[in-house]
């Protein structure tokens, strides 16, 4: 699973070219995951204020797509 920033989309792997995506997925952009279908409450999302790999907005966007209550801990 890949989350791209700044688009804030959670998608399958995006290949280096639209042609490669087309061969693999049948479309030029990788398909998005429907995170609302996740029912396992054991999902944990990690990130931090100084995380250079994931923006806080991306963590919030992913959390918003998950159903149910989420526990948050910010340090």
MARRO-190913 format. One record per residue (C-alpha): residue number from 1; z, x, y. Coordinates in nm, 3 decimals. Layout:
REM residues N
{resi:NUM; Z:Z; X:X; Y:Y}
...
//
This chain:
REM residues 75
{resi:1; Z:0.000; X:0.000; Y:0.000}
{resi:2; Z:-0.089; X:0.131; Y:0.343}
{resi:3; Z:0.020; X:0.006; Y:0.681}
{resi:4; Z:-0.202; X:0.111; Y:0.965}
{resi:5; Z:-0.074; X:0.155; Y:1.314}
{resi:6; Z:-0.152; X:0.033; Y:1.581}
{resi:7; Z:-0.329; X:-0.250; Y:1.393}
{resi:8; Z:-0.007; X:-0.341; Y:1.208}
{resi:9; Z:-0.203; X:-0.452; Y:0.900}
{resi:10; Z:-0.076; X:-0.391; Y:0.548}
{resi:11; Z:-0.381; X:-0.313; Y:0.338}
{resi:12; Z:-0.502; X:-0.140; Y:0.028}
{resi:13; Z:-0.618; X:0.220; Y:0.063}
{resi:14; Z:-0.883; X:0.266; Y:0.332}
{resi:15; Z:-1.154; X:0.503; Y:0.212}
{resi:16; Z:-1.319; X:0.752; Y:0.444}
{resi:17; Z:-1.631; X:0.538; Y:0.489}
{resi:18; Z:-1.720; X:0.169; Y:0.506}
{resi:19; Z:-1.965; X:0.229; Y:0.220}
{resi:20; Z:-1.686; X:0.355; Y:-0.007}
{resi:21; Z:-1.471; X:0.052; Y:0.083}
{resi:22; Z:-1.770; X:-0.173; Y:0.006}
{resi:23; Z:-1.815; X:-0.013; Y:-0.338}
{resi:24; Z:-1.447; X:-0.046; Y:-0.424}
{resi:25; Z:-1.349; X:-0.378; Y:-0.263}
{resi:26; Z:-1.679; X:-0.557; Y:-0.202}
{resi:27; Z:-1.617; X:-0.548; Y:0.174}
{resi:28; Z:-1.629; X:-0.280; Y:0.444}
{resi:29; Z:-1.257; X:-0.305; Y:0.531}
{resi:30; Z:-0.980; X:-0.289; Y:0.270}
{resi:31; Z:-0.820; X:-0.625; Y:0.189}
{resi:32; Z:-0.479; X:-0.711; Y:0.332}
{resi:33; Z:-0.181; X:-0.770; Y:0.108}
{resi:34; Z:-0.017; X:-1.114; Y:0.133}
{resi:35; Z:0.343; X:-0.997; Y:0.171}
{resi:36; Z:0.459; X:-1.359; Y:0.188}
{resi:37; Z:0.399; X:-1.378; Y:-0.189}
{resi:38; Z:0.670; X:-1.120; Y:-0.262}
{resi:39; Z:0.968; X:-1.293; Y:-0.418}
{resi:40; Z:1.164; X:-0.987; Y:-0.532}
{resi:41; Z:1.461; X:-0.952; Y:-0.299}
{resi:42; Z:1.496; X:-0.585; Y:-0.393}
{resi:43; Z:1.252; X:-0.475; Y:-0.122}
{resi:44; Z:1.379; X:-0.192; Y:0.096}
{resi:45; Z:1.201; X:-0.069; Y:0.409}
{resi:46; Z:1.300; X:0.265; Y:0.554}
{resi:47; Z:1.231; X:0.398; Y:0.900}
{resi:48; Z:1.405; X:0.558; Y:1.190}
{resi:49; Z:1.393; X:0.596; Y:1.566}
{resi:50; Z:1.250; X:0.947; Y:1.529}
{resi:51; Z:1.020; X:0.868; Y:1.237}
{resi:52; Z:0.681; X:1.021; Y:1.317}
{resi:53; Z:0.510; X:0.856; Y:1.019}
{resi:54; Z:0.595; X:0.492; Y:1.088}
{resi:55; Z:0.636; X:0.319; Y:1.422}
{resi:56; Z:0.925; X:0.075; Y:1.459}
{resi:57; Z:0.674; X:-0.198; Y:1.547}
{resi:58; Z:0.511; X:-0.149; Y:1.206}
{resi:59; Z:0.846; X:-0.194; Y:1.031}
{resi:60; Z:0.912; X:-0.513; Y:1.226}
{resi:61; Z:0.562; X:-0.646; Y:1.150}
{resi:62; Z:0.607; X:-0.585; Y:0.777}
{resi:63; Z:0.956; X:-0.740; Y:0.777}
{resi:64; Z:0.825; X:-1.049; Y:0.954}
{resi:65; Z:0.571; X:-1.107; Y:0.676}
{resi:66; Z:0.836; X:-1.110; Y:0.403}
{resi:67; Z:0.997; X:-1.444; Y:0.326}
{resi:68; Z:1.369; X:-1.504; Y:0.335}
{resi:69; Z:1.655; X:-1.335; Y:0.509}
{resi:70; Z:1.652; X:-0.962; Y:0.556}
{resi:71; Z:1.945; X:-0.732; Y:0.604}
{resi:72; Z:1.886; X:-0.476; Y:0.874}
{resi:73; Z:2.069; X:-0.156; Y:0.940}
{resi:74; Z:1.975; X:0.052; Y:1.240}
{resi:75; Z:2.127; X:0.392; Y:1.289}
//
